[in-house]
């Protein structure tokens, strides 16, 4: 009888150990936003609302650029002429390629409409910011530190500002368009001097490109036309989006 009791006790200890191990595995998976968001969209809960309101009055993640716009563009812009029967020698076509890492501490959304758990729903408007890096800097999960500052400050070549509205199922969208946005890419140390803006939908799907329309710019891009190809490459540790952009700009 004593031997049986010891065996039962050992089984009880083993069951407790396995239950604890399962709980730790569950907690670890919940703490990995980059992998979870690819399946469930942006992770925003009711507790994020108060944090978002506080962020409106706190300067977070600012960085002083140590280069002018010309130096910044020289790292990401190339001239690529394509031979065509309809080629126009008057037009100058250039490609600008770069990565964007969102600082989600600057992601501010409206009080309504919301899902039951507080996540932004269809029609909810928002504004957010991030850092522009040369193409290839990001691997999908890096780019921003936990405090909202850039992970690679010496590589930052501009500021990214995005405003728009949630569509689909809002932050719970798992595939297809989830926001319609206006994006501002501001290059160099002097804000507003050299910019490009685009409009269009954004996809929550990772590694699926979508086209956006160039709607304007400043400085050398004051009269640009063309289109941008945007690809979501992942989510960083702050649950912000990481994007890769290729912008084809046509000027006279």
C-alpha positions in Angstrom: 0.0 0.0 0.0 2.9 2.4 0.8 4.4 1.7 -2.6 1.2 2.5 -4.3 0.8 5.8 -2.4 4.3 6.8 -3.4 3.5 6.0 -7.1 0.3 8.1 -6.9 2.2 11.0 -5.3 4.9 10.8 -8.0 2.1 10.9 -10.7 0.6 13.9 -9.0 3.9 15.8 -9.0 4.4 14.9 -12.7 0.9 16.2 -13.5 1.6 19.4 -11.7 4.9 19.9 -13.5 3.3 19.3 -16.9 0.5 21.8 -16.1 3.1 24.4 -15.1 5.1 23.8 -18.2 1.9 24.2 -20.4 1.1 27.5 -18.6 4.7 28.9 -19.2 4.4 27.9 -22.9 1.1 29.7 -23.2 2.5 32.9 -21.5 5.6 32.8 -23.7 3.5 32.7 -26.9 1.3 35.5 -25.7 4.4 37.6 -25.0 5.6 37.3 -28.6 3.6 40.0 -30.5 5.6 39.7 -33.8 4.5 36.1 -34.4 1.0 36.6 -33.0 0.1 39.7 -35.0 0.7 37.9 -38.3 -2.3 35.8 -37.4 -4.5 38.3 -35.6 -3.7 41.8 -36.8 -2.6 44.6 -34.5 -2.8 43.7 -30.8 -4.7 46.6 -29.1 -6.7 46.1 -26.0 -8.7 48.4 -23.7 -5.7 48.9 -21.5 -3.9 50.5 -24.5 -6.4 53.3 -24.7 -5.3 55.0 -21.5 -1.7 54.6 -22.6 -2.5 56.2 -25.9 -4.1 59.2 -24.3 -1.0 59.7 -22.1 1.3 59.5 -25.1 -0.4 62.5 -26.5 1.2 64.7 -23.9 4.6 62.9 -23.7 7.4 63.3 -26.2 8.5 59.7 -26.9 11.1 58.3 -29.3 12.3 61.6 -30.9 15.6 61.6 -32.7 17.8 64.4 -34.1 18.9 63.6 -37.6 22.6 64.4 -38.3 22.2 64.6 -42.1 20.5 66.8 -44.6 17.9 65.6 -47.1 20.4 65.3 -50.0 22.6 63.0 -48.0 19.6 61.0 -46.9 18.3 60.6 -50.4 21.7 59.6 -51.8 21.5 56.5 -49.7 18.1 55.3 -51.0 17.5 56.8 -54.5 18.6 55.4 -57.8 18.0 56.3 -61.5 16.8 53.4 -63.5 15.9 53.9 -67.1 13.9 51.2 -68.9 14.1 50.9 -72.6 10.7 51.1 -74.2 9.1 52.0 -77.5 7.2 54.7 -75.6 10.1 56.0 -73.5 9.9 59.8 -73.0 13.4 61.4 -72.7 11.8 64.5 -71.1 10.7 62.5 -68.0 13.1 61.5 -65.3 12.2 58.3 -63.5 13.9 57.4 -60.2 13.3 54.8 -57.6 13.4 55.4 -53.8 13.7 52.3 -51.6 13.5 52.3 -47.8 12.2 50.6 -44.7 9.8 52.1 -42.1 9.6 51.0 -38.5 6.5 52.3 -36.6 6.9 53.7 -33.1 3.7 52.3 -31.7 4.0 54.6 -28.6 2.9 57.3 -31.0 -0.1 55.3 -32.3 -3.1 57.3 -31.2 -6.7 56.1 -32.1 -10.1 57.6 -31.5 -12.4 56.8 -28.6 -15.0 55.3 -31.0 -15.9 53.0 -32.7 -14.2 50.2 -30.8 -14.6 46.4 -30.5 -15.9 45.0 -27.2 -12.3 44.6 -25.9 -11.3 48.2 -26.8 -9.5 47.5 -30.0 -10.2 50.0 -32.9 -13.1 48.9 -35.1 -14.2 49.8 -38.7 -14.2 53.6 -39.1 -11.9 54.4 -36.2 -9.4 57.1 -37.1 -5.8 57.3 -36.0 -2.4 58.9 -36.4 1.0 57.3 -35.8 4.7 57.9 -36.5 7.9 56.0 -37.2 11.5 56.0 -38.4 12.7 55.7 -42.0 15.8 53.5 -42.6 17.7 52.5 -45.8 16.2 49.4 -47.5 17.4 46.2 -45.9 17.9 47.6 -42.4 14.8 45.8 -41.0 14.3 42.1 -40.7 10.6 42.4 -39.8 10.8 42.5 -36.0 13.5 45.1 -35.2 13.8 48.9 -35.7 12.4 50.3 -32.4 13.5 49.9 -28.8 11.2 49.3 -25.9 11.2 53.0 -25.0 10.1 54.0 -28.5 13.6 55.3 -29.6 15.1 54.0 -32.9 17.2 50.8 -32.6 19.6 52.1 -35.2 19.8 55.9 -34.7 22.8 56.4 -37.0 20.8 54.9 -39.9 17.6 57.0 -39.5 17.2 59.1 -42.6 13.8 60.5 -42.0 10.4 60.6 -40.2 7.3 58.7 -41.2 3.8 60.0 -40.3 0.7 58.1 -41.1 -3.0 59.0 -40.5 -6.1 57.3 -41.7 -9.1 55.1 -40.8 -9.5 51.4 -40.0 -11.5 49.3 -42.5 -12.3 45.6 -42.7 -12.6 44.4 -39.1 -10.3 47.2 -37.8 -7.5 46.0 -35.6 -8.9 42.5 -35.7 -8.5 42.2 -39.5 -6.5 39.0 -40.3 -6.2 39.3 -44.1 -6.7 42.0 -46.7 -7.1 45.8 -46.3 -7.2 46.9 -42.7 -6.6 50.7 -43.0 -6.9 53.4 -45.6 -4.1 55.9 -45.0 -2.2 59.1 -46.0 1.5 58.7 -45.4 4.2 61.4 -45.2 7.8 60.5 -45.7 9.9 63.4 -44.5 13.7 63.2 -45.3 16.6 64.9 -43.7 17.0 67.0 -40.6 14.7 70.0 -41.6 11.1 69.0 -41.3 8.9 69.6 -44.3 11.7 70.6 -46.7 11.9 67.4 -48.7 8.9 65.1 -48.6 6.8 62.7 -50.5 3.2 61.7 -49.7 1.1 58.7 -50.7 -2.5 57.6 -50.4 -4.0 54.1 -50.5 -5.0 50.9 -48.6 -2.6 48.9 -46.4 -2.7 45.1 -46.1 -2.3 43.3 -42.8 -0.9 40.3 -44.7 2.9 39.9 -44.4 5.0 39.8 -47.5 2.1 40.7 -49.8 2.7 44.0 -51.8 0.1 46.6 -52.4 0.3 49.7 -54.6 -0.2 53.3 -53.4 -0.6 56.5 -55.3 1.9 59.4 -55.0 -0.2 62.5 -54.3 2.4 65.1 -53.8 5.7 66.3 -52.3 7.9 69.2 -51.5 11.4 70.3 -52.6 12.6 68.2 -55.5 9.4 66.2 -55.4 7.0 69.2 -55.7 5.7 68.0 -59.1 6.2 64.2 -58.8 3.9 61.6 -60.2 4.1 57.8 -59.9 3.3 55.0 -57.5 4.6 53.3 -54.4 4.8 49.6 -53.7 4.4 48.8 -50.0 5.0 45.5 -48.3 4.4 44.6 -44.7 7.5 42.7 -43.5 6.4 42.2 -39.9 5.7 43.7 -36.5 8.3 45.1 -34.2 8.5 44.6 -30.4 6.1 47.5 -29.8 3.5 45.9 -32.0 4.2 48.6 -34.6 4.3 47.7 -38.3 7.5 47.3 -40.2 7.2 48.3 -43.9 9.3 48.1 -47.0 8.6 50.7 -49.7 9.7 51.1 -53.3 8.6 54.5 -54.7 8.7 55.2 -58.4 8.9 59.0 -58.9 8.6 60.6 -62.3 9.6 64.3 -62.7 10.1 66.6 -65.7 
